[in-house]
């Protein structure tokens, strides 16, 4: 009898008595993906290294209470609008939409109670060579002051031996804005190693990035060229090689916390490559989105722990495919507008492989 590639268990119970489920998808060689219905979050991602040792490569928690106590977006599905909207407001068809600010004067990752804080519903699972789970959340019209009821689905599917596809779709009853992403924090050394990610080598398919002000809102004007700056990852560089450069933009982000403008193209295409010389693990990210937010874990400050360790600055790096930040206020940016006669779609593929380890 063939062993099931997908299983389900109870991860915990919310204060109101509702159960949070966990779905496990199994690939080859110990590759394993665990998703919880709280926040439709990637709770664990087990990947073998060059020696065949399997370890978890994403920050998170082993218990539900820790997710509830402190909001850090570990592995979460972020929405209704990922990243920042300046001054928590925008105009839509001549009408002002005012949001709830939760990042100084700005709205961040859907506001104080975004999709990462919601209990999603499992609506489909599939076993077999490419196991998958689909989760649904229905955001009411006016939730967080966003117009339109939004029906959102996210599907996690193993499409190769060590290849994870994350696909989002959404429909609205009124014209609105939508920008969804997965907010996983990656450390390809594996969490058991206890190391940071500053030696991880990063390559980006981006010739430009968005410069920001001191509150992380994109500056007026066109994107900035990466040439001659610490933001040039067109060829592989260690994440930490220039993270303390005397550069105004590095100071604004306290490291990297910037949107990189991906090269134009159709469909799912190469966006980034992250490689650990220590473990030999390599992750390629392919997406159909126009931007990739790179966050080097600058504000992880040892106030939170999980999976048996305290999390500190640069212990992980986020690669968040999305529409550019503050697009609802920037007609010169890619649009986040969604109308009732259209469907929001977003697909990202995480492709893992093994290279030789140096230690």
Secondary structure, DSSP 8 states (H G I E B T S, - for coil): ----SEEEEEEEE-TTS-EEEEEEEE-STT-EEEEETBTTEEEEEEEE-TTS-EEE-B---SSHHHHHHS---TTEEE-SB-SEEGGGEEEETTEEEE----BTTBEETTSTT-GGGSB-EEEEEE-STT-EEEEEEEE-TTGGG-SS-EEEEEEEEEEETTEEEEEEEEEESS-EE-B-EEE-EE-TT-GGG---STT-EEEESEEEE--B-TTS-B-SSS-EE-TTSTT--SS-EETTTTTT-S-HHHHHHTS-EEEEEE---SSSEEEEEEE-TTT-EEEEEEESSSEEEEE--TT--SSEEETTEEE-TTS-EEEEEES-TTGGG-TTS---EE-TTS-EEEEEEEEEEE-----
